[in-house]
Amino acid sequence: MINPLFGMPQGAEWLVILAIVVLVFGAAKLPELARGTGQALRIFKTETKGLRDDEDEKPTAPAAPSELPTASSTPTEPFVEPVVDPEIRSDKHTG
């Protein structure tokens, strides 16, 4: 026997749920909320489809890099030594 407490909402329950949503979000925000939900679902569907397509295309071997970085390349930001305050000493905190 199926427990009726865990079933899908029927007609009157949907009206109560809709009334609660209108009270919480306001009638002016509902179209914006629905638009955002639709965009999120659309993005989710395209991402899951892309993952399924990636699973179907199993590569035989990883592609080799076309060019290796040279040893003479310099980083974009130079290394900066951290500044340590000479007044801060560990023996001050030991009591």
Residue frames as qw, qx, qy, qz and C-alpha x, y, z in Angstrom:
[[0.000, 0.888, 0.459, 0.000, 0.00, 0.00, 0.00],
 [0.397, 0.444, -0.011, 0.803, 1.29, 3.47, -0.91],
 [0.280, -0.517, -0.467, 0.660, 1.52, 6.01, 1.89],
 [0.221, 0.826, 0.433, 0.286, -0.67, 9.00, 0.91],
 [0.325, -0.877, -0.016, 0.354, 1.51, 11.46, 2.85],
 [0.413, -0.470, 0.488, 0.608, 4.33, 11.18, 0.32],
 [0.542, 0.527, 0.602, 0.258, 2.34, 11.51, -2.92],
 [0.250, 0.213, 0.257, 0.909, 2.46, 14.31, -5.47],
 [0.173, 0.336, 0.377, -0.846, 0.34, 17.36, -4.65],
 [0.237, 0.538, 0.775, 0.231, -3.13, 17.37, -6.16],
 [0.131, 0.702, 0.384, 0.585, -5.24, 20.36, -7.31],
 [0.376, -0.899, -0.167, -0.150, -5.92, 22.15, -4.01],
 [0.732, -0.488, 0.084, 0.468, -2.36, 21.62, -2.73],
 [0.532, 0.277, 0.276, 0.751, -0.93, 23.30, -5.85],
 [0.060, -0.829, -0.261, -0.490, -3.11, 26.35, -5.19],
 [0.608, -0.786, -0.036, 0.111, -1.85, 26.57, -1.60],
 [0.729, -0.180, 0.208, 0.627, 1.76, 26.21, -2.78],
 [0.339, 0.546, 0.313, 0.700, 1.22, 28.93, -5.40],
 [0.284, -0.897, -0.198, -0.276, -0.31, 31.25, -2.80],
 [0.706, -0.617, 0.065, 0.343, 2.67, 30.73, -0.47],
 [0.636, 0.105, 0.278, 0.713, 5.11, 31.43, -3.31],
 [0.112, 0.746, 0.288, 0.589, 3.26, 34.66, -4.19],
 [0.483, -0.867, -0.106, -0.065, 3.32, 35.74, -0.55],
 [0.750, -0.429, 0.151, 0.480, 7.02, 34.98, -0.13],
 [0.524, 0.031, 0.367, 0.768, 8.37, 36.41, -3.39],
 [0.191, 0.591, 0.122, -0.774, 5.69, 38.90, -4.36],
 [0.689, 0.573, 0.438, -0.072, 3.75, 39.01, -7.61],
 [0.306, 0.905, -0.234, -0.181, 6.23, 41.39, -9.28],
 [0.197, -0.624, 0.747, 0.118, 9.18, 39.02, -8.76],
 [0.809, 0.098, 0.562, -0.138, 7.48, 35.87, -10.11],
 [0.751, 0.660, -0.011, -0.019, 8.28, 36.44, -13.82],
 [0.142, 0.801, -0.566, 0.134, 11.91, 37.20, -12.93],
 [0.560, -0.365, 0.717, -0.200, 12.06, 34.08, -10.73],
 [0.860, 0.313, 0.386, -0.114, 10.57, 31.91, -13.49],
 [0.562, 0.791, -0.241, 0.020, 12.99, 33.34, -16.08],
 [0.101, -0.701, 0.687, -0.163, 15.98, 32.61, -13.85],
 [0.715, -0.128, 0.662, -0.184, 14.76, 29.08, -13.17],
 [0.824, 0.533, 0.169, -0.092, 14.26, 28.46, -16.89],
 [0.371, 0.809, -0.450, 0.079, 17.77, 29.69, -17.70],
 [0.362, -0.533, 0.740, -0.192, 19.26, 27.51, -14.97],
 [0.823, 0.119, 0.533, -0.158, 17.42, 24.45, -16.26],
 [0.703, 0.706, -0.072, -0.047, 18.53, 25.20, -19.83],
 [0.116, 0.764, -0.621, 0.129, 22.17, 25.48, -18.75],
 [0.590, -0.313, 0.712, -0.219, 21.88, 22.29, -16.70],
 [0.868, 0.350, 0.324, -0.140, 20.45, 20.37, -19.66],
 [0.583, 0.761, -0.282, 0.043, 23.19, 21.54, -22.04],
 [0.125, -0.675, 0.702, -0.189, 25.91, 20.67, -19.52],
 [0.716, -0.119, 0.661, -0.190, 24.53, 17.18, -18.89],
 [0.825, 0.546, 0.119, -0.081, 24.19, 16.64, -22.65],
 [0.326, 0.809, -0.480, 0.098, 27.80, 17.74, -23.06],
 [0.404, -0.491, 0.746, -0.198, 28.92, 15.31, -20.37],
 [0.844, 0.174, 0.482, -0.156, 27.04, 12.47, -22.05],
 [0.686, 0.718, -0.121, -0.005, 28.63, 13.37, -25.38],
 [0.028, 0.759, -0.634, 0.144, 32.07, 13.42, -23.74],
 [0.656, -0.249, 0.690, -0.179, 31.47, 9.94, -22.30],
 [0.858, 0.437, 0.249, -0.108, 30.56, 8.65, -25.76],
 [0.575, 0.745, -0.277, 0.197, 33.79, 9.99, -27.25],
 [0.771, -0.573, 0.205, 0.188, 36.48, 8.09, -25.35],
 [0.326, 0.827, -0.451, -0.077, 39.94, 9.17, -26.53],
 [0.952, 0.092, -0.250, 0.148, 42.51, 6.46, -27.15],
 [0.674, -0.128, -0.217, 0.695, 45.50, 8.44, -25.88],
 [0.127, -0.871, -0.193, 0.434, 45.98, 11.93, -24.46],
 [0.540, 0.800, 0.048, 0.259, 47.09, 14.52, -26.97],
 [0.694, -0.155, -0.082, 0.699, 50.74, 15.50, -26.80],
 [0.052, -0.871, -0.116, 0.475, 51.49, 19.16, -26.19],
 [0.655, 0.716, 0.107, 0.218, 52.50, 21.01, -29.31],
 [0.376, 0.656, -0.331, 0.565, 55.21, 23.03, -27.61],
 [0.682, -0.440, -0.444, 0.379, 56.95, 22.67, -24.27],
 [0.150, -0.988, 0.000, -0.044, 57.66, 25.77, -22.17],
 [0.618, 0.508, -0.356, 0.483, 61.24, 26.97, -22.26],
 [0.651, -0.405, -0.408, 0.496, 63.42, 27.26, -19.16],
 [0.305, 0.042, -0.041, 0.951, 64.17, 30.91, -19.90],
 [0.223, -0.649, -0.464, -0.560, 60.55, 32.01, -19.61],
 [0.088, 0.126, -0.511, 0.846, 59.97, 34.44, -16.75],
 [0.056, -0.556, -0.799, 0.221, 56.93, 34.48, -14.50],
 [0.056, 0.738, 0.387, 0.550, 54.41, 37.24, -15.06],
 [0.375, -0.881, 0.035, -0.286, 54.79, 38.54, -11.49],
 [0.391, 0.491, -0.650, 0.428, 58.12, 38.70, -9.66],
 [0.664, -0.386, -0.604, 0.213, 58.51, 36.91, -6.34],
 [0.142, -0.741, 0.166, -0.635, 58.05, 39.29, -3.43],
 [0.421, 0.022, -0.759, 0.496, 59.68, 38.47, -0.10],
 [0.423, -0.751, -0.481, -0.164, 57.19, 38.79, 2.79],
 [0.070, 0.621, -0.323, 0.711, 57.87, 41.70, 5.13],
 [0.664, -0.417, -0.585, 0.207, 58.40, 40.64, 8.75],
 [0.218, -0.880, 0.071, -0.415, 58.07, 43.22, 11.50],
 [0.496, 0.296, -0.662, 0.479, 61.19, 42.99, 13.76],
 [0.319, -0.363, 0.423, -0.766, 59.11, 44.05, 16.77],
 [0.895, -0.117, -0.024, -0.429, 57.02, 40.90, 16.58],
 [0.182, 0.439, -0.868, 0.147, 58.92, 38.12, 18.33],
 [0.699, -0.224, -0.646, -0.211, 57.76, 34.71, 19.46],
 [0.426, -0.091, -0.678, 0.592, 59.17, 35.26, 23.00],
 [0.236, -0.169, 0.135, -0.948, 56.66, 38.10, 23.62],
 [0.714, -0.168, -0.292, -0.614, 53.78, 35.67, 23.42],
 [0.670, -0.027, -0.728, 0.144, 55.27, 32.95, 25.62],
 [0.555, -0.770, -0.220, -0.223, 54.86, 34.98, 28.77]]
